[in-house]
Amino acid sequence: MCRLRDLHYPALLRWFQSSTSLPVAIFSDFFLGWTQSLSSELGVQWVVFSPSGSFNYALNISLCLEPLRMDLQDVKQTLSFPKLPNSPKYSLYQINPLFRLYKDGDPDMEFYRRNWMENLESWGVVFNTFSELESIYIDHVKKEIMGHNQIWTVGPVMMPSEDNGLDATNRGGSSTVEFNELMAWLDSHQENSVVYVCFGSRIVLTRKQTDELAAGLEESGVNFVWCIREPEARRVSSDDDGVIPEGFEDLVSRKGFLIKGWAPQVAVLQHRAIGVFLTHCGWNSTLEGISVGVVMLTWPMGADQFTNMKILVDQMGVGIRVGESSQNIPESSTLARVLAESVDGNNEQRARAKMLREATLSAVKGGSSDEDLDSFVKAVNELKPKTSSISNEM
């Protein structure tokens, strides 16, 4: 982020200097807090966009206002956040390392913390979430963090839908399977009978995680699609990381469909055969899962994923805890039992998931997210360009 600022700040400033008119606002990601200085220098408003939820946003601000001061040796010690709604508790290993390893005077850490503090100075914040999912945290951001109501929730921004013109088959990278082959395999299975397993586009499972997951899938007897992130030598600590056990593909050839590399996740989740999603709880995956009404088996790995897990399991009741990074790797027998039970059409999580799906659809089809988007556009249209205070000297 430091390099982004050093490279782009002067370039953007030069561009604005050569422009005959100024924008009414700068709209930037929450990791680009330095654009607050740019907007201030230009004399225009600044809007922060949060691609993740308001709960995670509130937690990050809390960690910036009160940096951790504790013994970091015991990663399982419990941290409490009584100032946040529901007074959430986290084990230390569940906290983003950028906050957990914070040290006074470290330039990278200080820049990261300052970035979040600068977000507090924004004119408004737009969240990729919706009120029915995070109402108490949205209200908290308005009243306790930002101190104003210029907070808009317009998500899910990338809403999976068959009629929104989004070609789900062409999003992302390369895969080892043909899309039509995958769809044909899913077509051959009954509704809600298949578990989709994916840990996102960045996570490479350790050997221990991979072995337990593979054994659990085999023992459970469930039908599954497993998207496997293949290892890259420069990004993993062991040659065995991310490698499925020898002979596994043959053992599960009648029950499982393996994808190495990228998977057309939106299209897979939309298929009627998918009833369960074993996920790392990344925010995009979280929104995509609740948007189609599947049961979520949670295995967060880092970043905001432990917070998203709390929303799915503790607050919305659509998720079931499975594992937690490398600190809590489920035994294969336990995982097999949870997998088998999760495809049971009578579980309570499925009923809640269907209700949450309807709430999600309503939000983007004339409901709260549509209304907030209209409100945001109206508010921006009412802004007037301010007189630039840019100097012609760099």
C-alpha positions as CSV (number, residue, x, y, z in Angstrom):
1,M,0.0,0.0,0.0
2,C,2.9,2.3,0.7
3,R,4.2,1.8,-2.9
4,L,0.7,2.4,-4.3
5,R,0.6,5.8,-2.6
6,D,4.1,6.7,-3.6
7,L,3.5,5.8,-7.2
8,H,-0.1,7.0,-7.8
9,Y,-0.5,10.1,-5.6
10,P,1.8,12.3,-7.7
11,A,0.4,10.9,-10.9
12,L,-3.2,11.5,-9.9
13,L,-2.3,15.0,-8.7
14,R,-0.6,15.9,-12.1
15,W,-3.7,14.5,-13.9
16,F,-6.0,16.7,-11.9
17,Q,-3.8,19.7,-12.4
18,S,-4.1,19.3,-16.1
19,S,-7.9,18.9,-16.0
20,T,-10.3,21.7,-16.6
21,S,-12.8,20.6,-14.0
22,L,-12.7,18.7,-10.7
23,P,-14.9,15.7,-9.7
24,V,-17.4,16.1,-6.9
25,A,-15.9,13.2,-5.0
26,I,-13.2,10.5,-5.0
27,F,-14.5,7.0,-4.5
28,S,-11.9,4.5,-3.3
29,D,-11.3,1.2,-1.6
30,F,-10.9,1.1,2.2
31,F,-7.3,0.0,1.8
32,L,-6.5,3.3,0.1
33,G,-6.9,5.7,3.0
34,W,-4.2,7.9,1.6
35,T,-6.7,9.2,-1.0
36,Q,-8.2,11.2,1.9
37,S,-5.1,13.5,1.6
38,L,-5.6,13.7,-2.2
39,S,-9.3,14.6,-1.9
40,S,-8.5,17.2,0.8
41,E,-5.8,18.7,-1.5
42,L,-8.3,18.8,-4.3
43,G,-11.0,20.2,-2.2
44,V,-13.5,17.5,-3.0
45,Q,-15.4,14.9,-0.9
46,W,-14.1,11.4,-0.4
47,V,-16.2,8.2,-0.3
48,V,-14.8,5.0,1.1
49,F,-16.0,1.7,-0.5
50,S,-15.8,-1.4,1.7
51,P,-15.9,-4.6,-0.4
52,S,-16.4,-6.5,2.8
53,G,-19.0,-6.2,5.6
54,S,-19.7,-3.6,8.3
55,F,-18.8,-6.0,11.1
56,N,-15.3,-6.5,9.8
57,Y,-15.0,-2.7,9.2
58,A,-16.0,-2.0,12.8
59,L,-13.6,-4.6,14.2
60,N,-10.7,-3.1,12.2
61,I,-11.4,0.4,13.4
62,S,-11.6,-0.9,17.0
63,L,-8.2,-2.5,16.6
64,C,-6.7,0.7,15.2
65,L,-8.1,2.8,18.0
66,E,-6.9,0.4,20.7
67,P,-3.9,-1.6,19.3
68,L,-3.2,-4.9,21.0
69,R,-0.8,-4.8,23.9
70,M,-0.3,-8.3,25.1
71,D,1.8,-11.4,25.3
72,L,1.7,-12.9,21.8
73,Q,3.0,-16.3,22.7
74,D,-0.4,-17.8,23.6
75,V,-2.3,-17.6,20.3
76,K,-5.3,-19.2,21.8
77,Q,-5.9,-16.5,24.5
78,T,-9.3,-14.9,24.3
79,L,-9.8,-11.2,23.3
80,S,-13.1,-9.4,24.1
81,F,-14.6,-6.5,22.2
82,P,-17.3,-5.2,24.6
83,K,-17.8,-1.9,22.6
84,L,-18.9,-3.8,19.5
85,P,-22.5,-5.2,19.2
86,N,-22.9,-8.6,20.8
87,S,-19.5,-8.2,22.5
88,P,-17.7,-10.6,20.2
89,K,-14.8,-12.7,21.4
90,Y,-11.8,-13.9,19.4
91,S,-8.9,-16.1,20.0
92,L,-5.6,-14.3,19.2
93,Y,-4.9,-16.5,16.2
94,Q,-8.2,-15.3,14.7
95,I,-7.0,-11.7,14.6
96,N,-5.5,-10.3,11.4
97,P,-1.7,-10.6,11.7
98,L,-1.3,-7.0,10.7
99,F,-3.0,-6.0,13.9
100,R,-1.7,-9.0,16.0
101,L,1.9,-8.2,15.2
102,Y,1.6,-4.4,15.4
103,K,4.6,-2.7,16.9
104,D,5.0,1.0,17.7
105,G,7.4,2.6,15.2
106,D,7.2,-0.1,12.5
107,P,6.7,2.0,9.3
108,D,4.6,-0.6,7.5
109,M,2.4,-1.3,10.5
110,E,2.0,2.5,11.2
111,F,1.0,3.1,7.6
112,Y,-1.6,0.3,7.7
113,R,-3.1,1.7,11.0
114,R,-3.1,5.3,9.6
115,N,-4.9,4.0,6.5
116,W,-7.8,2.8,8.6
117,M,-7.8,5.9,10.8
118,E,-8.0,8.1,7.6
119,N,-11.1,6.2,6.6
120,L,-12.8,7.9,9.6
121,E,-12.5,11.2,7.9
122,S,-14.4,10.2,4.8
123,W,-17.6,12.0,3.8
124,G,-19.4,8.7,3.5
125,V,-19.0,4.9,3.3
126,V,-20.5,2.4,0.9
127,F,-20.6,-1.2,2.0
128,N,-21.0,-4.4,0.0
129,T,-23.5,-5.8,2.3
130,F,-27.3,-5.4,3.1
131,S,-29.2,-4.3,6.1
132,E,-31.0,-7.6,6.7
133,L,-27.6,-9.3,7.2
134,E,-25.8,-6.8,9.3
135,S,-28.2,-4.2,10.7
136,I,-26.7,-3.9,14.2
137,Y,-23.2,-3.3,12.8
138,I,-24.4,-0.9,10.2
139,D,-26.1,1.1,13.0
140,H,-23.0,0.9,15.1
141,V,-20.9,2.3,12.2
142,K,-23.3,5.2,11.8
143,K,-23.6,6.1,15.5
144,E,-20.4,5.0,17.2
145,I,-17.7,5.1,14.4
146,M,-18.6,7.6,11.7
147,G,-21.0,9.7,13.7
148,H,-23.3,10.4,10.8
149,N,-25.9,8.6,8.5
150,Q,-24.0,8.9,5.3
151,I,-23.6,5.1,5.2
152,W,-25.0,3.1,2.4
153,T,-25.3,-0.7,2.0
154,V,-25.7,-1.7,-1.7
155,G,-24.8,-5.4,-1.7
156,P,-24.5,-8.0,-2.7
157,V,-22.8,-6.1,-5.5
158,M,-22.1,-9.2,-7.6
159,M,-25.5,-10.8,-7.0
160,P,-25.7,-14.3,-8.6
161,S,-28.7,-14.3,-10.9
162,E,-29.6,-16.1,-14.1
163,D,-31.2,-13.0,-15.5
164,N,-28.6,-10.3,-14.7
165,G,-26.5,-10.7,-17.8
166,L,-23.5,-12.0,-15.8
167,D,-21.7,-14.8,-17.7
168,A,-20.6,-16.9,-14.8
169,T,-18.7,-19.4,-17.0
170,N,-16.1,-16.8,-18.1
171,R,-15.2,-15.3,-14.8
172,G,-11.8,-16.0,-13.3
173,G,-8.8,-18.1,-14.4
174,S,-8.1,-21.5,-16.0
175,S,-9.4,-24.8,-14.9
176,T,-8.6,-28.5,-15.6
177,V,-12.2,-29.3,-16.5
178,E,-14.7,-28.3,-19.1
179,F,-17.6,-26.3,-17.9
180,N,-20.1,-28.4,-19.8
181,E,-18.6,-31.6,-18.3
182,L,-19.0,-30.1,-14.8
183,M,-22.6,-29.1,-15.4
184,A,-23.5,-32.5,-16.9
185,W,-22.1,-34.2,-13.8
186,L,-24.2,-31.9,-11.5
187,D,-27.3,-32.5,-13.7
188,S,-27.1,-36.2,-12.9
189,H,-27.6,-35.6,-9.2
190,Q,-30.7,-34.8,-7.1
191,E,-31.5,-31.4,-5.7
192,N,-29.4,-30.4,-2.6
193,S,-27.4,-33.6,-2.7
194,V,-24.0,-32.3,-3.5
195,V,-21.4,-30.6,-1.3
196,Y,-19.3,-27.9,-2.9
197,V,-15.8,-27.5,-1.4
198,C,-13.7,-24.4,-2.1
199,F,-11.3,-22.3,-0.1
200,G,-11.0,-19.4,-2.5
201,S,-8.5,-18.4,-5.1
202,R,-5.5,-17.9,-2.7
203,I,-5.6,-20.5,0.0
204,V,-3.3,-23.6,-0.4
205,L,-4.2,-26.2,2.3
206,T,-1.4,-27.7,4.3
207,R,-0.7,-31.4,4.0
208,K,-2.5,-32.1,7.3
209,Q,-5.6,-30.1,6.2
210,T,-5.7,-31.8,2.8
211,D,-5.4,-35.3,4.2
212,E,-8.1,-34.9,6.8
213,L,-10.5,-33.2,4.3
214,A,-9.9,-35.9,1.7
215,A,-10.4,-38.7,4.2
216,G,-13.5,-37.0,5.5
217,L,-15.0,-36.7,2.1
218,E,-14.3,-40.3,1.3
219,E,-15.7,-41.6,4.6
220,S,-18.8,-39.5,4.5
221,G,-20.1,-41.0,1.2
222,V,-21.5,-37.7,0.1
223,N,-21.4,-36.4,-3.5
224,F,-19.0,-33.5,-3.8
225,V,-17.3,-31.0,-6.0
226,W,-13.9,-30.1,-4.7
227,C,-12.0,-27.1,-6.1
228,I,-8.3,-27.6,-5.2
229,R,-5.9,-24.8,-5.2
230,E,-2.7,-26.2,-6.6
231,P,0.6,-25.3,-4.8
232,E,3.1,-22.8,-6.0
233,A,6.6,-23.3,-4.9
234,R,7.2,-19.7,-4.0
235,R,4.1,-19.5,-1.8
236,V,4.1,-22.7,0.2
237,S,6.3,-24.0,3.0
238,S,6.3,-27.7,2.0
239,D,6.2,-29.6,-1.3
240,D,3.4,-31.6,0.1
241,D,1.1,-28.6,0.7
242,G,-2.0,-28.7,-1.4
243,V,-1.3,-32.2,-2.8
244,I,-4.2,-34.6,-2.5
245,P,-3.4,-38.1,-1.2
246,E,-2.2,-40.7,-3.8
247,G,-5.1,-42.8,-5.1
248,F,-7.8,-40.4,-3.8
249,E,-9.2,-39.6,-7.2
250,D,-9.7,-43.2,-8.0
251,L,-11.3,-44.0,-4.6
252,V,-13.9,-41.2,-5.0
253,S,-14.3,-41.3,-8.8
254,R,-18.0,-42.2,-8.5
255,K,-18.9,-39.7,-5.8
256,G,-16.5,-36.8,-6.4
257,F,-15.7,-34.3,-9.0
258,L,-12.3,-32.6,-8.6
259,I,-11.3,-29.3,-10.1
260,K,-7.7,-28.2,-10.0
261,G,-7.3,-24.5,-10.4
262,W,-10.2,-22.1,-10.9
263,A,-13.8,-23.1,-10.6
264,P,-16.9,-21.4,-12.0
265,Q,-18.1,-20.9,-8.4
266,V,-21.2,-18.7,-9.2
267,A,-22.5,-21.2,-11.7
268,V,-21.8,-24.2,-9.4
269,L,-23.5,-22.6,-6.4
270,Q,-26.5,-21.8,-8.5
271,H,-27.0,-25.4,-9.6
272,R,-30.0,-27.1,-8.0
273,A,-27.8,-30.1,-7.0
274,I,-25.7,-28.0,-4.7
275,G,-27.1,-28.0,-1.1
276,V,-23.9,-27.4,1.0
277,F,-20.9,-25.1,0.7
278,L,-17.7,-25.9,2.6
279,T,-16.0,-22.5,2.6
280,H,-13.2,-20.5,4.0
281,C,-15.7,-17.7,4.6
282,G,-14.2,-15.0,2.3
283,W,-16.7,-12.2,2.0
284,N,-17.4,-12.9,-1.7
285,S,-18.0,-16.6,-1.0
286,T,-20.1,-15.7,2.0
287,L,-22.4,-13.4,-0.1
288,E,-22.5,-15.9,-3.0
289,G,-23.5,-18.7,-0.6
290,I,-26.3,-16.9,1.2
291,S,-27.5,-15.6,-2.1
292,V,-28.4,-19.1,-3.3
293,G,-29.6,-20.4,0.0
294,V,-27.1,-23.2,0.7
295,V,-26.0,-24.5,4.1
296,M,-22.5,-23.2,4.9
297,L,-19.8,-25.4,6.5
298,T,-17.3,-22.9,7.8
299,W,-13.5,-23.3,7.9
300,P,-12.0,-19.8,8.0
301,M,-8.3,-19.3,7.4
302,G,-7.5,-15.6,8.1
303,A,-8.3,-12.0,7.3
304,D,-12.0,-11.2,7.8
305,Q,-13.0,-14.8,7.6
306,F,-13.4,-15.5,11.3
307,T,-15.7,-12.5,11.6
308,N,-17.7,-13.7,8.6
309,M,-18.0,-17.1,10.3
310,K,-19.6,-15.5,13.3
311,I,-22.2,-13.9,11.1
312,L,-23.0,-17.2,9.4
313,V,-23.0,-19.4,12.4
314,D,-23.8,-17.3,15.5
315,Q,-26.1,-14.6,14.1
316,M,-27.8,-15.9,11.0
317,G,-27.8,-19.6,11.9
318,V,-27.1,-20.8,8.3
319,G,-23.6,-22.1,9.0
320,I,-22.0,-25.0,10.9
321,R,-18.5,-24.8,12.3
322,V,-16.1,-27.3,10.8
323,G,-12.5,-26.1,11.3
324,E,-10.4,-23.0,11.9
325,S,-7.2,-22.5,9.9
326,S,-4.4,-24.8,11.1
327,Q,-5.3,-24.3,14.8
328,N,-8.4,-26.5,14.7
329,I,-8.2,-29.1,11.9
330,P,-11.2,-31.4,12.1
331,E,-10.5,-35.2,12.4
332,S,-11.7,-37.0,9.3
333,S,-14.4,-39.0,11.2
334,T,-15.9,-35.8,12.7
335,L,-15.8,-34.1,9.3
336,A,-17.4,-37.1,7.7
337,R,-20.3,-37.0,10.1
338,V,-20.9,-33.2,9.6
339,L,-20.8,-33.6,5.9
340,A,-23.3,-36.4,5.9
341,E,-25.6,-34.6,8.3
342,S,-25.4,-31.4,6.3
343,V,-27.0,-32.8,3.2
344,D,-30.0,-33.9,5.2
345,G,-32.9,-31.8,4.0
346,N,-34.4,-31.6,7.5
347,N,-31.5,-29.7,9.2
348,E,-32.5,-26.3,10.7
349,Q,-29.6,-24.5,8.9
350,R,-31.2,-25.3,5.5
351,A,-34.5,-23.7,6.5
352,R,-32.8,-20.5,7.7
353,A,-30.6,-20.5,4.6
354,K,-33.7,-20.4,2.3
355,M,-35.2,-17.6,4.3
356,L,-31.9,-15.6,4.2
357,R,-31.8,-16.2,0.4
358,E,-35.2,-14.5,0.0
359,A,-34.1,-11.6,2.1
360,T,-31.0,-11.2,0.0
361,L,-33.0,-11.3,-3.2
362,S,-35.5,-8.8,-1.8
363,A,-32.7,-6.4,-0.8
364,V,-31.4,-6.0,-4.4
365,K,-34.8,-6.1,-6.1
366,G,-36.5,-3.0,-4.8
367,G,-35.5,-3.5,-1.2
368,S,-33.0,-2.0,1.2
369,S,-29.9,-2.2,-1.1
370,D,-31.8,-0.7,-4.0
371,E,-33.1,2.1,-1.8
372,D,-29.6,2.8,-0.4
373,L,-28.1,2.9,-3.9
374,D,-30.7,5.4,-5.1
375,S,-30.1,7.4,-1.9
376,F,-26.3,7.4,-2.5
377,V,-26.7,8.5,-6.1
378,K,-29.0,11.3,-5.0
379,A,-26.5,12.5,-2.4
380,V,-23.6,12.5,-4.8
381,N,-25.7,14.4,-7.4
382,E,-26.3,17.1,-4.8
383,L,-22.6,17.7,-4.2
384,K,-21.0,20.7,-5.8
385,P,-17.4,20.8,-7.1
386,K,-15.3,22.8,-4.7
387,T,-12.6,25.3,-5.7
388,S,-9.3,23.4,-6.2
389,S,-6.5,24.3,-3.8
390,I,-4.0,22.5,-6.0
391,S,-0.6,24.2,-6.4
392,N,1.0,24.1,-9.8
393,E,4.3,23.2,-8.0
394,M,4.9,19.6,-7.1
